[in-house]
């Protein structure tokens, strides 16, 4: 159905105080009107913008993670890449097709409430496959792998990719200072020399930033994607997150791939909050994390006029979570995959409890299947159970991927 109202939910959006109310959807967008078809959330569900993951590598979401030997950590990303390609994980992963891996990654996003993600690969690698995923993987970005001489030479070069991003009002996305050799430590200076340090930039990791780098990035209006789990796993250190926030940098959250990162964005949010507490002996409010994965992330992607909040006229990217905590922000930070009740992309249900079937005409239509998650029957776009079963057959055993919250029946 193209028009409906989610009634009696706790609406959580932007800087506005969360409050009980209704959310109208019409023509794929948020509307201030209340279309007659209604679903009563009974005051027990929290309604958020769909979550946004600012950093993932969708071809790399396979388990278990590959990291340094016990008691050791990496200096840069390069030795990790060598370890990955020599690992049993990589050999096992290689039994699956690119389509399999991207399909699994799409569901990694969907089952954790993510409606928008960036796949950090060049468009020539992913432009054909991203539109086939159940969620939105942005294609409008300029890209470089990393600001170093040993990067993977993705895209058409820093200056060309950045100029393209500026011309089209896109983000320019690159790993930066992911490590501690001389080049990594001078990543910001290198971009300054190229005159491409500005508000179009979205920098990933940034663990080697100096205090001066932080000031320069803040002054430029650039954004940062914080991937705390992956940073600690690979390097035993993360970015100077408190200083970045105090400097006013637009900070977002990314999972990195599951080859080094967290299982999904919900787990990343919880991990990063605990990491902040351990690093600084103080708490970072749950509301701050909420903004990192909604409004801040939309701004970093240059799509904040379209999504990131539940304002009238924006795309109806909507996540409904079971209300377990009286504080809606804490509710998000404590949520697990089993707490997702409904997920909409541009007003279209992607995944939900069967009580929301009226939004699909009253029954599970073609192009959708039914699975069981946490003892709840759920409808879902596509056939993740069939994909999971097919991948297990190719791998040769009952592989468990912790970002898929169900067993194929």
C-alpha positions as CSV (number, residue, x, y, z in Angstrom):
1,X,0.0,0.0,0.0
2,X,1.4,3.4,-0.9
3,X,-0.5,5.4,1.8
4,X,-0.8,4.4,5.5
5,X,-0.3,5.7,9.0
6,X,1.8,4.2,11.8
7,X,-0.3,5.2,14.8
8,X,0.5,5.6,18.5
9,X,4.3,5.2,18.3
10,X,7.1,7.0,19.9
11,X,8.4,9.2,17.1
12,X,12.2,9.8,17.3
13,X,13.7,12.2,14.8
14,X,16.6,14.7,14.6
15,X,16.9,17.1,17.6
16,X,13.1,17.1,18.4
17,X,12.0,15.7,21.7
18,X,10.7,12.2,21.2
19,X,7.0,12.0,21.7
20,X,4.0,9.8,21.2
21,X,2.3,10.3,17.9
22,X,1.6,9.1,14.4
23,X,3.7,9.0,11.2
24,X,2.0,9.3,7.8
25,X,3.4,7.8,4.7
26,X,2.3,8.7,1.2
27,X,4.0,8.1,-2.2
28,X,7.1,6.9,-0.5
29,X,7.6,10.0,1.6
30,X,6.7,11.3,5.0
31,X,3.5,13.2,5.1
32,X,1.8,15.4,7.8
33,X,-1.5,13.9,6.8
34,X,-2.9,10.7,8.3
35,X,-3.9,8.3,5.5
36,X,-6.9,6.1,6.6
37,X,-5.1,2.7,6.5
38,X,-3.5,2.6,10.0
39,X,-1.4,0.2,12.0
40,X,-1.7,0.8,15.8
41,X,1.7,0.5,17.5
42,X,-0.1,0.6,20.9
43,X,2.4,3.1,22.4
44,X,4.9,0.2,22.7
45,X,7.2,0.8,19.7
46,X,9.7,3.4,18.8
47,X,9.8,4.9,15.3
48,X,13.2,6.0,14.0
49,X,14.6,7.1,10.6
50,X,16.2,4.1,8.9
51,X,19.8,3.7,10.1
52,X,22.7,4.7,7.9
53,X,26.0,2.8,7.8
54,X,28.7,5.1,6.4
55,X,31.4,2.4,5.9
56,X,31.2,-1.2,4.8
57,X,32.8,-3.4,2.2
58,X,29.9,-5.5,1.0
59,X,32.0,-8.1,-0.7
60,X,33.9,-8.8,2.5
61,X,31.2,-9.6,4.9
62,X,32.2,-13.1,5.9
63,X,33.1,-14.7,9.2
64,X,35.2,-15.4,11.2
65,X,37.2,-12.2,11.2
66,X,40.9,-12.2,10.2
67,X,43.3,-10.3,12.4
68,X,46.8,-10.1,13.7
69,X,48.5,-12.9,15.7
70,X,47.7,-12.9,19.5
71,X,49.6,-10.1,21.2
72,X,50.4,-8.3,18.0
73,X,48.7,-5.6,16.0
74,X,49.1,-4.0,12.6
75,X,51.0,-0.9,11.6
76,X,48.9,-0.3,8.5
77,X,46.1,-2.1,6.7
78,X,48.5,-3.7,4.1
79,X,49.7,-6.6,6.2
80,X,46.1,-7.4,7.2
81,X,45.3,-7.7,3.5
82,X,48.1,-10.2,3.1
83,X,46.9,-12.2,6.1
84,X,43.3,-12.2,4.8
85,X,44.3,-13.6,1.4
86,X,46.3,-16.3,3.1
87,X,43.5,-17.3,5.5
88,X,41.1,-20.2,5.7
89,X,38.3,-17.6,5.9
90,X,39.3,-16.2,2.5
91,X,39.5,-19.7,1.0
92,X,36.1,-20.6,2.3
93,X,34.7,-17.2,1.2
94,X,36.0,-17.8,-2.3
95,X,33.5,-20.7,-2.8
96,X,30.8,-18.0,-3.0
97,X,30.1,-15.8,-5.9
98,X,30.1,-12.0,-5.7
99,X,26.4,-12.1,-6.0
100,X,26.2,-14.4,-3.0
101,X,28.4,-12.1,-0.9
102,X,26.6,-9.0,-1.9
103,X,23.2,-10.6,-1.2
104,X,24.4,-11.7,2.3
105,X,25.6,-8.2,3.0
106,X,22.3,-6.7,1.9
107,X,20.6,-8.8,4.5
108,X,23.3,-7.9,7.1
109,X,22.1,-4.4,6.7
110,X,18.4,-5.1,6.5
111,X,18.2,-7.3,9.7
112,X,19.9,-4.5,11.7
113,X,17.6,-1.7,10.6
114,X,19.9,-0.2,8.1
115,X,18.3,1.3,5.0
116,X,21.3,3.1,3.5
117,X,25.0,2.0,3.2
118,X,28.1,2.9,1.4
119,X,30.0,0.0,-0.2
120,X,33.6,1.2,-0.3
121,X,34.5,-0.1,-3.7
122,X,34.7,1.7,-7.1
123,X,31.5,2.0,-9.0
124,X,32.9,0.0,-11.9
125,X,32.9,-3.0,-9.4
126,X,29.5,-2.5,-7.9
127,X,27.3,-0.3,-10.1
128,X,25.5,-3.3,-11.6
129,X,25.0,-5.3,-8.4
130,X,24.1,-2.6,-5.8
131,X,20.6,-1.9,-7.3
132,X,19.7,-5.6,-6.8
133,X,20.0,-5.4,-3.0
134,X,17.0,-5.0,-0.8
135,X,18.3,-1.9,0.8
136,X,19.8,1.3,-0.6
137,X,23.5,1.3,-1.3
138,X,24.5,4.7,-2.6
139,X,26.2,5.0,-6.0
140,X,26.7,8.8,-5.9
141,X,30.2,9.3,-4.5
142,X,33.7,10.2,-5.4
143,X,36.2,7.6,-4.1
144,X,39.8,6.8,-3.3
145,X,40.9,3.7,-1.5
146,X,43.4,5.5,0.8
147,X,45.7,8.5,0.7
148,X,49.0,6.7,0.4
149,X,51.4,5.4,-2.2
150,X,50.4,1.8,-1.4
151,X,46.7,2.2,-1.8
152,X,44.7,0.1,-4.3
153,X,44.4,2.8,-6.9
154,X,40.6,2.8,-6.9
155,X,38.8,5.3,-9.0
156,X,40.3,7.9,-11.4
157,X,42.6,9.6,-8.9
158,X,42.1,11.8,-6.0
159,X,41.8,15.1,-7.8
160,X,39.4,13.8,-10.5
161,X,37.2,11.9,-8.0
162,X,37.0,14.9,-5.7
163,X,36.2,17.3,-8.5
164,X,33.4,14.9,-9.6
165,X,32.0,14.9,-6.1
166,X,32.1,18.7,-5.8
167,X,30.4,19.1,-9.2
168,X,27.6,16.7,-8.4
169,X,27.2,17.5,-4.7
170,X,28.3,14.0,-3.7
171,X,30.6,12.9,-0.9
172,X,34.3,12.2,-1.6
173,X,35.0,9.1,0.5
174,X,38.4,7.6,1.4
175,X,40.2,5.7,4.1
176,X,42.6,8.2,5.8
177,X,45.3,7.7,8.4
178,X,44.5,4.0,8.8
179,X,47.7,3.2,10.5
180,X,50.9,4.7,11.9
181,X,53.6,4.7,9.2
182,X,54.9,8.1,7.9
183,X,52.4,8.2,5.0
184,X,49.4,7.4,7.1
185,X,50.4,10.0,9.7
186,X,50.6,12.6,6.9
187,X,47.3,11.9,5.2
188,X,45.6,15.2,6.0
189,X,48.7,17.1,4.9
190,X,48.7,15.2,1.6
191,X,45.1,16.2,0.9
192,X,45.9,19.8,1.8
193,X,48.6,19.9,-0.8
194,X,46.1,18.6,-3.4
195,X,43.6,21.3,-2.2
196,X,40.9,18.7,-1.7
197,X,40.3,19.0,2.0
198,X,36.7,20.4,2.3
199,X,33.1,19.6,3.4
200,X,32.6,17.0,0.6
201,X,35.2,14.7,2.3
202,X,34.1,11.7,4.4
203,X,37.2,10.1,6.0
204,X,37.2,6.6,7.3
205,X,39.1,5.5,10.4
206,X,41.4,8.4,11.0
207,X,43.3,6.7,13.8
208,X,46.6,8.4,13.0
209,X,45.2,12.0,13.3
210,X,47.2,14.5,15.3
211,X,45.5,17.3,17.2
212,X,46.4,19.6,14.3
213,X,44.7,17.2,11.8
214,X,41.6,17.3,13.9
215,X,41.5,21.1,13.9
216,X,42.0,21.2,10.1
217,X,39.3,18.6,9.4
218,X,36.9,20.4,11.6
219,X,37.7,23.8,10.0
220,X,37.2,22.2,6.5
221,X,33.7,20.9,7.5
222,X,34.7,17.3,6.6
223,X,33.0,14.2,8.1
224,X,34.5,11.1,9.8
225,X,33.3,7.5,9.9
226,X,34.2,6.0,13.3
227,X,34.7,2.2,13.1
228,X,35.7,1.5,16.6
229,X,35.4,-2.3,16.6
230,X,37.5,-2.8,13.5
231,X,40.1,-0.3,14.7
232,X,40.6,-2.0,18.0
233,X,40.7,-5.5,16.4
234,X,43.4,-4.5,13.9
235,X,45.4,-1.8,15.7
236,X,44.4,-1.9,19.4
237,X,43.6,1.9,19.1
238,X,40.9,4.0,17.6
239,X,40.6,7.6,16.6
240,X,40.7,10.5,19.1
241,X,36.9,10.4,19.1
242,X,36.4,12.8,22.1
243,X,38.6,15.4,20.6
244,X,36.9,15.1,17.2
245,X,33.4,15.6,18.8
246,X,34.6,18.5,20.9
247,X,36.1,20.1,17.7
248,X,32.7,19.9,16.1
249,X,33.5,17.3,13.4
250,X,30.5,15.6,11.9
251,X,31.1,12.1,13.2
252,X,29.2,9.1,11.9
253,X,29.5,5.3,12.5
254,X,30.6,2.5,10.2
255,X,30.9,-1.2,10.7
256,X,33.7,-1.8,8.2
257,X,33.4,-5.3,6.8
258,X,32.7,-8.3,9.0
259,X,36.2,-9.6,8.1
260,X,37.5,-7.2,10.8
261,X,34.4,-5.3,12.1
262,X,31.3,-5.9,14.1
263,X,28.5,-8.1,13.0
264,X,26.2,-5.2,12.2
265,X,25.5,-1.6,13.0
266,X,23.4,-2.3,16.1
267,X,26.4,-4.2,17.6
268,X,28.8,-1.4,16.5
269,X,26.8,1.2,18.3
270,X,26.9,-0.8,21.5
271,X,30.5,-1.6,21.2
272,X,31.5,2.0,20.4
273,X,29.7,3.3,23.4
274,X,31.5,0.8,25.7
275,X,34.8,1.7,24.0
276,X,34.2,5.4,24.7
277,X,33.5,4.7,28.4
278,X,36.7,2.6,28.7
279,X,38.8,5.2,27.0
280,X,37.6,8.3,28.8
281,X,35.8,7.1,32.0
282,X,32.7,8.9,31.0
283,X,29.5,8.3,29.0
284,X,28.7,9.5,25.5
285,X,24.9,10.0,25.4
286,X,22.8,7.6,23.5
287,X,21.3,10.5,21.6
288,X,24.7,11.3,20.2
289,X,25.0,7.8,18.7
290,X,21.5,8.1,17.4
291,X,22.4,11.2,15.4
292,X,25.7,9.6,14.2
293,X,23.8,6.9,12.4
294,X,20.9,9.0,11.1
295,X,21.1,12.8,10.6
296,X,24.9,13.0,10.7
297,X,25.4,10.1,8.3
298,X,22.9,11.6,5.9
299,X,24.8,14.9,6.0
300,X,28.1,13.1,5.3
301,X,26.5,11.4,2.3
302,X,25.1,14.7,1.0
303,X,21.6,13.2,1.2
304,X,20.3,15.0,4.2
305,X,17.6,16.7,2.2
306,X,16.2,13.3,1.3
307,X,16.6,11.2,4.4
308,X,18.1,11.0,8.0
309,X,15.1,12.4,9.8
310,X,11.4,11.9,9.8
311,X,10.5,15.3,8.5
312,X,7.6,15.9,6.1
313,X,8.6,15.5,2.4
314,X,11.6,13.2,3.1
315,X,11.8,9.6,2.0
316,X,9.9,7.3,4.2
317,X,13.0,5.3,5.4
318,X,11.6,4.1,8.7
319,X,12.7,1.7,11.4
320,X,10.3,0.5,14.1
321,X,11.8,-1.1,17.1
322,X,10.2,-2.9,20.1
323,X,10.1,-0.4,23.0
324,X,12.1,-2.1,25.8
325,X,13.5,1.1,27.4
326,X,11.5,4.2,28.4
327,X,14.3,6.4,26.9
328,X,14.0,6.0,23.1
329,X,17.7,6.7,22.5
330,X,18.7,4.1,25.1
331,X,16.2,1.8,23.4
332,X,18.1,2.1,20.1
333,X,21.5,1.5,21.8
334,X,20.2,-1.7,23.5
335,X,18.4,-3.1,20.5
336,X,19.2,-6.4,18.9
337,X,18.1,-7.8,15.5
338,X,15.3,-9.6,17.3
339,X,13.8,-6.2,18.3
340,X,13.2,-5.0,14.8
341,X,9.4,-4.9,14.2
342,X,9.2,-3.1,10.8
343,X,11.6,-1.6,8.2
344,X,10.5,0.6,5.4
345,X,12.5,1.9,2.4
346,X,10.8,4.8,0.6
347,X,7.5,3.7,2.2
348,X,7.8,0.1,1.0
349,X,8.0,-2.6,3.7
350,X,11.2,-4.6,3.5
351,X,10.8,-6.6,6.6
352,X,8.3,-6.9,9.4
353,X,6.1,-8.8,11.7
354,X,3.0,-10.3,10.2
355,X,0.8,-7.8,12.0
356,X,2.0,-5.3,9.4
357,X,0.9,-7.4,6.4
358,X,-1.9,-4.9,5.7
359,X,0.8,-2.7,4.3
360,X,1.4,-5.3,1.7
361,X,-2.2,-5.9,0.8
362,X,-3.0,-8.4,3.6
363,X,-0.8,-11.3,2.5
364,X,2.8,-12.1,1.6
365,X,3.1,-11.1,-2.0
366,X,5.4,-12.4,-4.7
367,X,9.0,-11.2,-4.2
368,X,8.7,-11.8,-0.4
369,X,9.1,-14.8,1.8
370,X,8.5,-15.8,5.4
371,X,11.1,-16.6,8.0
372,X,11.2,-17.0,11.8
373,X,13.3,-14.6,13.9
374,X,13.2,-14.9,17.7
375,X,10.2,-17.2,17.5
376,X,8.3,-14.5,15.5
377,X,7.1,-15.2,11.9
378,X,8.3,-12.3,9.7
379,X,7.9,-11.3,6.1
380,X,11.0,-10.2,4.2
381,X,11.7,-8.9,0.8
382,X,13.5,-11.6,-1.3
383,X,14.5,-15.0,-0.1
384,X,17.3,-14.8,2.5
385,X,16.6,-18.3,3.7
386,X,17.1,-19.7,0.2
387,X,20.3,-17.7,-0.2
388,X,21.6,-18.8,3.2
389,X,20.9,-22.5,2.4
390,X,22.5,-22.2,-1.1
391,X,25.6,-20.6,0.4
392,X,25.9,-23.4,3.0
393,X,25.7,-26.0,0.2
394,X,28.5,-24.2,-1.7
395,X,30.7,-23.9,1.4
396,X,30.1,-27.6,2.3
397,X,28.8,-27.4,5.8
398,X,26.3,-25.6,8.1
399,X,28.0,-22.2,8.2
400,X,26.7,-19.8,10.8
401,X,26.8,-16.1,9.9
402,X,25.9,-14.1,13.1
403,X,24.4,-11.2,11.2
404,X,21.6,-13.5,9.9
405,X,19.2,-13.9,12.8
406,X,17.4,-17.1,11.6
407,X,17.9,-20.7,10.5
408,X,16.7,-21.7,7.0
409,X,13.8,-24.0,7.5
